[in-house]
Every structure is written in C-alpha cells, then in structure tokens.
C-alpha cells in the first residue's frame, strides 16, 4: 500500500533532504511540507498521513507539543528529527516510532522507514494470519517447549519431540515419544503451530486433523 508522509521542519534544507531520501521508496507519497508546529497540526488533521518526520525544535510549538495536542486515536507514526541526542528519552516517552539525529545517517534512515512500513502493514493486515506473520518477522524467535495446561497442572512438552498435534473439539492432543497430553486453548490452527515452531520442527509434525 502507499504510505502518505508529512515532513515538518523549520529548515528548508532539512525538508529538501528528507524529501530527496524518500524518493527512493516507490510506495511512499510525500505530502506538502510544513515549517512549524501549528501548520503541522492542521496538516495532520486534514491530510491524515500515516507517517510524519517531525523536527523537535521549531518556532512556536515544539515537535513534542505537536504530538501531545493530537488525540491518541488520530496520531500517525512519528519519527523525530533533531541535532541533539538529549531528547531521545523524551521522544520515546511520547511513543515515537524512531528518533534520527542530524546529520542523518543513510542506513538509519532506511531502517526507520522500514520500521514504519512494517507497522503500517501490521495495523492494516487483512487477517489474523497476516498479523501473526508480521509480528514474527519483527521477533523471529522460536519456542523450544510448549507449556500446556492439562487439568490443574502445567505440562511442558519439548517442541522437537512432538510427533503430532490433533484438534479434538474444544481440546487438543499433543503426542510425543513418551506421553499423550490433552489440553485446552493452546493452539487452534495449523498455521499457528508453524509460526511458533522452528521450520525443521514444524515440518516434522506429521498429522493435523479436526474431528
């Protein structure tokens, strides 16, 4: 999808620099620039950009003030721009996506835009499966064992020892070389099993069937 981006900075040269860098991304639409906080507030309210590059220090109201004046349910993703690293903690206190120091490093810029693109895809995912896959792309760690509630106790099953997992109504059954464990509300689809297990392990789960 196209991501609409607003650039807010009181320095014309800085705005041109951001605009030039963004031209490398084919899925980004650049809106008109803003040179102060008040015009940024108006543009965000009327244009509803998905991403805003927002300078911290500007005449009138600061970039932080801009974010605080926006309703939480109407806030775009924010990447702060500044020449001073002293504002970093404050930037994340207002839930900024990222924080870029001037002069901007090219690698960091590409990384920040990539994070914004993944966040937009995650937010607009058409299905739960899309969102799960995107979440795991951000945090690609695989579980080594499953904690399964069975009755009043918790049973731990090593993932690489599972022979098969079977759905049985509201319950499931996990079978390894030693035990058959009946559980409730752990995993409800084959897709989720594939997402939490290492690829070579999930490929070895031999059977998935619904009764």
Long-range contacts (C-beta under 8 A, 24 or more apart in sequence): 1-27, 1-120, 1-121, 1-124, 2-27, 2-28, 2-29, 3-27, 3-28, 3-29, 3-50, 3-51, 3-116, 3-117, 3-120, 4-28, 4-29, 4-31, 4-47, 4-48, 4-49, 4-50, 4-51, 5-29, 5-30, 5-31, 5-49, 5-50, 5-51, 5-52, 5-53, 6-31, 6-32, 6-33, 6-34, 6-40, 6-43, 6-44, 6-47, 6-49, 6-51, 6-52, 6-53, 6-76, 7-31, 7-33, 7-34, 7-52, 7-53, 8-33, 8-34, 8-35, 8-36, 8-37, 8-39, 8-40, 8-43, 8-52, 8-53, 8-54, 8-55, 8-58, 8-63, 8-66, 9-33, 9-35, 9-53, 9-55, 9-58, 9-81, 10-35, 10-36, 10-55, 10-57, 10-58, 10-59, 11-55, 14-55, 14-81, 14-102, 17-104, 18-53, 18-81, 18-104, 21-104, 21-106, 21-109, 22-113, 25-113, 27-117, 28-113, 36-60, 36-61, 37-61, 37-62, 37-63, 37-65, 37-66, 40-66, 41-66, 41-69, 41-70, 44-70, 44-74, 44-76, 45-74, 48-74, 48-76, 49-76, 50-76, 50-77, 50-116, 50-120, 51-76, 51-77, 51-78, 51-79, 51-97, 51-113, 51-116, 51-120, 52-76, 52-77, 52-78, 52-79, 53-79, 53-81, 54-78, 54-79, 54-80, 54-81, 55-80, 55-81, 55-82, 56-80, 56-81, 56-82, 56-84, 56-87, 56-91, 57-82, 57-84, 64-90, 64-91, 64-94, 67-94, 67-96, 68-94, 77-116, 77-119, 77-120, 79-112, 79-116, 129-191, 132-191, 132-192, 132-195, 133-195, 136-195, 142-196, 142-197, 142-198, 142-201, 143-196, 143-197, 146-174, 146-186, 146-196, 148-174, 148-181, 148-183, 148-186, 149-183, 149-184, 149-185, 149-186, 150-181, 150-182, 150-183, 155-179, 155-181, 155-183, 157-181, 159-197, 159-198, 159-201, 160-198, 160-201, 160-204, 162-201, 162-204, 162-205, 163-205, 163-206, 164-205, 164-206, 164-207, 164-208, 165-193, 165-205, 165-207, 165-208, 166-207, 166-208, 166-209, 166-211, 167-208, 167-209, 167-210, 167-211, 168-211, 169-211
